[in-house]
Amino acid sequence: MAKEVGEPPKVAVKTQGAIYLAGLFSNSMSDVASVVLPLWLASMDVSTAVIGLVVGAKHLLPLLFAIHGGSLIDRLGARRVMLVCAAISVAVLPLFPVYAWVPLILLLQMINGLVSSMCWMVAQASFGRVLHGHPVYAGPFAFSLRMGSFIGPPLAGLAWDVYGVWGGFGVLTVWAMGMFVSGFALPRSDDPVLAHKIELADLAPRMSDYKAAFALALVPAMFLVLIISVFRIAASSIQDSFYPVYLTSIGLSGAQIGLLITLSSAVAAASALSVGRATQIFDPLWLLIVMSIGSIVAIGITPLFTSIVMLGIIAVVRGFCMGLSQPLMLSLLVGAAERNAQGLGVALRTTANRAAAAVTPMTMGVVAAIFGLQASFLVVGGALLGGMALVVIYVRRTAIDREV
């Protein structure tokens, strides 16, 4: 049974476009990096365990400081936070190929992981506070996110094939510059008026922010959205880490790998535009659950195929599921938090996601080292499906879907 969705708030097209642009660059940064970083690490002849460690390292600082970052967004303003974080990303990314030493790579990865994550949190918080997370806006917002993923990976793959390491990281740096430029387009009016100049004390973590976040996490609707988000992002982290490594192992080029990721993103962009209509027909929560399961299955069965045609079909299925599930996730998240706590709500989701995204590549790297790369897809994918089965049982036995 579908739930009735209210009328969308009236928001100027210019303001909508600014938020969509911020989401385009910040969200797709991870997709562009998912082509460049694993290929670069594989070319250095490091082990699968090290690849998993480096890829997972970008999630460590967001895991620890996302709640603090969300409170900063609510307290200081989305635009201010994005401009500072994007500038740091622009400065850090060109340093990767200069200092090809694993310990330093880990440090740079953690720094860039934090600031790029903050930019993505800003885009989500702006979506919730300005656009109210309405499905009418969720579709175009998700479409813009997917367009970034549609454009970025093939550019990165082509740049890698033609110019090598510097070409790949050059595209990443351009993407960081896009985040910085889009920060200027965010509405100034959404930033709170500050009573004084920003001081060091304003940037320090506050225990009260963490208490408020954990209290929000205990709200049943928020808790369920967070749990589903964890399993969904864990499946995505497989694509961000060992998916390109597997495709390389069967002989695909960087351009072909980028093409597969782009194909998935193109389908996702198209399916995202249908979310408004879909929520009028199906219950949003159950639709989110089914699409999340579909995306896990699609990535989990990847190593069963070597034909680029079959891999393309799987990419289409995964893209369709991801395209519908992302705006549903964002809208349900907005509905579970108050308008003045959107940064905190996004921070909770980010914290949960980063925990899953940090653990999954590391676990998968160890499994791959013991049982082989192909087996690791099936083992990790099966574990994620088991988690989603528990979610289905929980929702069927409670009234939680009526509370979201």
C-alpha distance (Angstrom), angle and dihedral (degrees) to the residues before:
residue distance angle dihedral
M1 . . .
A2 3.80 . .
K3 3.78 121.6 .
E4 3.76 123.2 -129.8
V5 3.79 113.8 -103.7
G6 3.82 119.2 -150.6
E7 3.79 127.7 -126.6
P8 3.81 115.8 -76.0
P9 3.83 119.4 -111.2
K10 3.79 116.1 -106.5
V11 3.81 109.3 -106.3
A12 3.81 126.7 172.2
V13 3.81 114.9 -104.4
K14 3.82 90.1 -125.1
T15 3.78 91.1 56.9
Q16 3.80 92.3 46.4
G17 3.80 90.2 51.0
A18 3.81 92.4 50.8
I19 3.80 91.4 55.0
Y20 3.80 92.9 44.6
L21 3.82 90.3 51.3
A22 3.80 92.3 50.3
G23 3.80 89.6 51.3
L24 3.80 93.0 46.4
F25 3.80 95.4 60.5
S26 3.80 100.5 32.5
N27 3.80 97.9 47.3
S28 3.82 96.3 42.8
M29 3.82 93.3 50.1
S30 3.80 87.9 87.3
D31 3.82 92.1 50.5
V32 3.79 92.4 51.4
A33 3.80 90.7 47.6
S34 3.82 90.1 48.9
V35 3.82 88.0 68.4
V36 3.80 99.6 41.0
L37 3.80 105.7 38.0
P38 3.84 101.1 49.5
L39 3.81 91.4 44.5
W40 3.80 91.0 49.7
L41 3.81 92.7 48.2
A42 3.81 91.5 46.2
S43 3.83 89.7 51.8
M44 3.83 87.7 55.6
D45 3.82 88.2 59.3
V46 3.80 94.9 -124.4
S47 3.81 121.9 155.7
T48 3.81 124.4 -93.4
A49 3.81 88.3 -112.2
V50 3.83 90.5 58.3
I51 3.81 91.2 47.2
G52 3.78 89.6 52.8
L53 3.82 91.1 47.2
V54 3.82 94.0 50.9
V55 3.80 94.6 44.4
G56 3.79 91.4 46.8
A57 3.83 93.0 46.9
K58 3.81 92.2 75.3
H59 3.80 88.6 68.9
L60 3.82 97.3 53.6
L61 3.82 100.9 83.3
P62 3.83 94.5 39.2
L63 3.80 86.8 52.1
L64 3.82 90.6 55.0
F65 3.81 100.6 36.1
A66 3.82 107.2 26.8
I67 3.80 92.3 100.8
H68 3.79 90.4 50.8
G69 3.81 89.3 46.9
G70 3.80 91.7 50.9
S71 3.78 90.8 51.9
L72 3.82 89.5 50.6
I73 3.81 89.8 53.7
D74 3.80 90.8 52.2
R75 3.81 93.2 42.9
L76 3.82 104.4 37.7
G77 3.80 102.6 23.9
A78 3.79 137.7 -97.4
R79 3.81 97.2 -104.4
R80 3.80 95.0 51.3
V81 3.79 93.1 49.5
M82 3.79 94.4 47.3
L83 3.80 95.6 51.0
V84 3.81 93.0 53.0
C85 3.81 95.5 44.1
A86 3.81 94.2 45.5
A87 3.81 90.8 51.3
I88 3.82 90.4 54.6
S89 3.81 90.7 50.5
V90 3.82 90.9 52.3
A91 3.81 89.4 53.5
V92 3.82 97.2 45.0
L93 3.82 104.9 45.7
P94 3.85 98.6 66.3
L95 3.81 88.7 55.8
F96 3.83 94.3 67.4
P97 3.84 98.7 79.2
V98 3.82 91.3 38.1
Y99 3.81 94.5 60.0
A100 3.80 104.8 36.3
W101 3.81 93.8 176.6
V102 3.79 116.1 124.1
P103 3.85 98.7 -134.1
L104 3.82 91.3 50.3
I105 3.80 90.9 43.5
L106 3.80 87.8 55.9
L107 3.82 90.8 52.7
L108 3.82 93.8 47.7
Q109 3.78 89.9 45.9
M110 3.80 91.2 53.8
I111 3.81 93.2 48.7
N112 3.79 95.0 47.3
G113 3.78 90.2 42.7
L114 3.81 90.4 58.0
V115 3.81 98.7 46.2
S116 3.82 95.7 42.0
S117 3.79 89.0 48.3
M118 3.80 89.6 51.8
C119 3.81 90.4 53.2
W120 3.80 90.4 52.5
M121 3.82 90.0 48.3
V122 3.81 88.7 53.2
A123 3.80 91.0 53.9
Q124 3.81 91.8 49.5
A125 3.80 93.6 45.8
S126 3.81 90.3 50.2
F127 3.80 89.3 50.2
G128 3.80 89.7 54.1
R129 3.80 99.4 41.4
V130 3.81 100.2 39.3
L131 3.82 102.9 26.9
H132 3.82 94.3 30.7
G133 3.80 90.6 -133.1
H134 3.79 91.7 -85.5
P135 3.85 116.4 170.4
V136 3.81 89.9 -125.6
Y137 3.81 88.3 63.9
A138 3.81 94.9 31.6
G139 3.80 91.4 69.6
P140 3.84 96.6 54.6
F141 3.81 90.2 39.7
A142 3.80 91.6 54.0
F143 3.81 89.3 43.4
S144 3.79 90.2 56.9
L145 3.81 90.2 49.0
R146 3.78 90.4 53.3
M147 3.78 93.0 46.2
G148 3.79 87.7 60.6
S149 3.78 89.0 52.0
F150 3.81 89.2 44.9
I151 3.80 94.2 54.8
G152 3.80 102.9 32.5
P153 3.83 107.2 55.6
P154 3.82 97.4 51.2
L155 3.79 90.1 46.9
A156 3.79 89.7 50.8
G157 3.81 92.5 46.1
L158 3.79 92.8 48.0
A159 3.81 91.8 46.2
W160 3.80 89.2 50.5
D161 3.82 92.6 51.1
V162 3.82 93.2 47.3
Y163 3.80 105.3 32.5
G164 3.80 103.1 17.7
V165 3.79 123.5 -146.8
W166 3.81 95.9 -8.6
G167 3.78 91.6 49.8
G168 3.79 92.4 53.6
F169 3.79 95.2 46.4
G170 3.79 89.8 42.6
V171 3.80 89.5 63.2
L172 3.80 90.1 48.0
T173 3.80 90.4 52.9
V174 3.80 91.2 49.8
W175 3.81 88.4 52.6
A176 3.81 90.2 52.8
M177 3.80 89.1 51.2
G178 3.81 87.6 52.4
M179 3.80 89.4 56.6
F180 3.79 90.2 51.5
V181 3.79 94.4 48.8
S182 3.81 92.6 46.1
G183 3.80 88.8 53.8
F184 3.80 89.3 68.4
A185 3.80 89.9 55.7
L186 3.81 94.2 57.6
P187 3.82 113.1 105.2
R188 3.80 113.1 -92.5
S189 3.79 89.4 -154.7
D190 3.80 91.0 69.8
D191 3.81 91.6 62.3
P192 3.81 113.6 90.6
V193 3.79 119.5 -115.0
L194 3.80 107.2 -105.7
A195 3.79 119.8 -136.7
H196 3.81 91.1 -147.8
K197 3.78 141.7 4.4
I198 3.78 115.7 -70.2
E199 3.80 110.3 -90.7
L200 3.78 133.3 -172.0
A201 3.80 90.3 -100.8
D202 3.82 89.5 59.7
L203 3.82 89.9 59.2
A204 3.80 96.2 48.2
P205 3.83 118.6 103.0
R206 3.81 115.6 -101.0
M207 3.78 124.0 -149.0
S208 3.81 89.7 -143.7
D209 3.82 90.2 62.9
Y210 3.79 91.3 54.9
K211 3.81 92.0 47.5
A212 3.80 90.5 51.1
A213 3.82 91.0 48.6
F214 3.79 94.4 50.5
A215 3.80 90.2 47.2
L216 3.81 89.0 53.3
A217 3.81 90.2 49.0
L218 3.80 89.7 58.9
V219 3.80 91.5 61.9
P220 3.86 102.4 107.0
A221 3.80 95.4 -131.1
M222 3.81 92.5 49.2
F223 3.80 92.6 45.0
L224 3.80 93.0 53.7
V225 3.82 93.3 47.5
L226 3.80 89.4 50.8
I227 3.80 93.1 50.9
I228 3.81 93.3 50.4
S229 3.79 89.9 45.7
V230 3.81 90.4 54.9
F231 3.81 93.9 57.2
R232 3.79 92.2 41.9
I233 3.81 94.2 51.8
A234 3.80 91.8 44.1
A235 3.80 88.4 61.2
S236 3.81 90.3 48.0
S237 3.80 90.9 51.7
I238 3.81 88.3 61.0
Q239 3.80 88.7 59.7
D240 3.81 90.3 46.2
S241 3.81 93.0 53.9
F242 3.81 123.0 19.4
Y243 3.79 100.2 15.7
P244 3.85 92.6 81.0
V245 3.81 90.0 41.5
Y246 3.82 91.4 55.5
L247 3.80 92.5 45.8
T248 3.81 89.9 50.5
S249 3.81 90.3 50.5
I250 3.82 91.2 58.4
G251 3.80 92.3 50.0
L252 3.81 105.5 -95.8
S253 3.81 118.1 146.9
G254 3.79 126.4 -127.7
A255 3.80 90.5 -103.1
Q256 3.82 91.7 52.2
I257 3.80 91.3 48.9
G258 3.80 90.4 50.1
L259 3.81 89.3 48.3
L260 3.82 92.4 55.2
I261 3.80 91.8 49.4
T262 3.79 89.6 46.4
L263 3.81 91.9 50.1
S264 3.78 89.7 53.8
S265 3.80 91.1 48.2
A266 3.82 92.7 48.3
V267 3.80 91.8 54.6
A268 3.80 89.7 44.5
A269 3.79 90.8 53.0
A270 3.80 91.1 52.2
S271 3.80 95.1 46.3
A272 3.82 91.7 47.1
L273 3.80 90.2 64.4
S274 3.80 89.6 61.7
V275 3.80 95.6 57.5
G276 3.81 94.0 97.0
R277 3.80 91.6 56.2
A278 3.81 92.6 40.6
T279 3.82 92.6 57.0
Q280 3.80 88.9 55.5
I281 3.80 90.2 57.8
F282 3.81 105.0 32.6
D283 3.77 134.5 36.6
P284 3.84 105.9 -96.7
L285 3.80 95.1 -135.9
W286 3.80 96.0 50.1
L287 3.79 90.8 43.8
L288 3.82 88.4 53.4
I289 3.81 91.3 50.4
V290 3.82 94.2 49.5
M291 3.80 93.3 46.5
S292 3.81 91.6 47.8
I293 3.81 90.8 52.8
G294 3.80 90.2 49.0
S295 3.80 92.6 52.9
I296 3.82 91.3 50.5
V297 3.80 92.8 50.5
A298 3.81 91.8 48.5
I299 3.80 95.3 54.2
G300 3.81 93.9 38.7
I301 3.82 95.5 57.9
T302 3.83 94.1 46.1
P303 3.85 96.3 106.0
L304 3.81 90.6 55.4
F305 3.81 87.6 76.4
T306 3.80 136.2 54.6
S307 3.81 100.6 173.4
I308 3.79 112.5 102.9
V309 3.81 88.3 -141.0
M310 3.81 92.4 58.2
L311 3.78 91.0 41.9
G312 3.80 87.6 52.5
I313 3.82 91.4 52.1
I314 3.79 90.6 50.6
A315 3.81 89.6 48.7
V316 3.82 89.5 53.4
V317 3.81 92.3 51.6
R318 3.79 92.1 47.7
G319 3.80 91.4 46.6
F320 3.80 92.0 52.3
C321 3.79 92.0 50.8
M322 3.80 94.0 44.7
G323 3.80 92.3 46.5
L324 3.80 93.0 57.4
S325 3.80 97.4 36.9
Q326 3.80 98.0 52.7
P327 3.83 99.3 60.6
L328 3.80 89.5 40.6
M329 3.80 89.3 53.7
L330 3.80 92.6 48.4
S331 3.80 94.3 47.2
L332 3.81 93.7 47.7
L333 3.79 89.9 48.1
V334 3.80 91.8 52.7
G335 3.79 90.7 49.4
A336 3.80 91.6 52.6
A337 3.84 94.4 56.4
E338 3.80 133.7 55.6
R339 3.81 117.6 -106.3
N340 3.82 93.4 -110.4
A341 3.82 90.7 50.1
Q342 3.82 99.1 51.8
G343 3.80 91.8 114.6
L344 3.79 90.1 53.0
G345 3.81 92.0 47.3
V346 3.80 91.1 50.5
A347 3.80 88.9 46.6
L348 3.79 91.4 55.9
R349 3.77 91.4 52.2
T350 3.79 90.3 46.0
T351 3.80 91.6 51.2
A352 3.80 92.1 50.6
N353 3.79 92.3 44.0
R354 3.78 94.3 48.7
A355 3.78 91.3 50.8
A356 3.79 89.9 54.6
A357 3.81 93.7 41.1
A358 3.80 92.0 50.0
V359 3.80 96.0 47.2
T360 3.82 98.1 41.5
P361 3.86 99.9 61.8
M362 3.79 91.5 41.9
T363 3.80 92.3 49.5
M364 3.78 91.6 43.6
G365 3.79 91.0 49.8
V366 3.80 91.1 55.2
V367 3.82 92.1 45.3
A368 3.82 89.9 49.2
A369 3.79 91.1 50.1
I370 3.82 90.8 53.3
F371 3.80 104.7 34.3
G372 3.81 103.7 16.3
L373 3.79 135.3 -94.6
Q374 3.81 96.5 -83.7
A375 3.80 93.9 50.6
S376 3.80 91.2 51.1
F377 3.83 91.1 64.6
L378 3.78 91.5 54.5
V379 3.80 95.7 43.4
V380 3.80 96.4 48.2
G381 3.81 92.9 39.7
G382 3.80 90.8 51.5
A383 3.80 91.2 50.8
L384 3.80 91.2 51.8
L385 3.81 91.4 49.8
G386 3.80 89.0 52.2
G387 3.80 89.1 55.2
M388 3.79 92.0 50.2
A389 3.82 89.6 50.0
L390 3.81 88.2 59.5
V391 3.81 89.4 50.4
V392 3.81 90.8 53.2
I393 3.81 91.3 50.2
Y394 3.80 91.3 48.6
V395 3.81 94.6 49.6
R396 3.80 93.0 46.4
R397 3.81 91.3 52.9
T398 3.82 96.6 46.9
A399 3.79 139.9 47.0
I400 3.80 92.8 -120.1
D401 3.79 93.2 118.8
R402 3.78 89.1 61.8
E403 3.80 91.0 53.9
V404 3.81 97.4 52.9
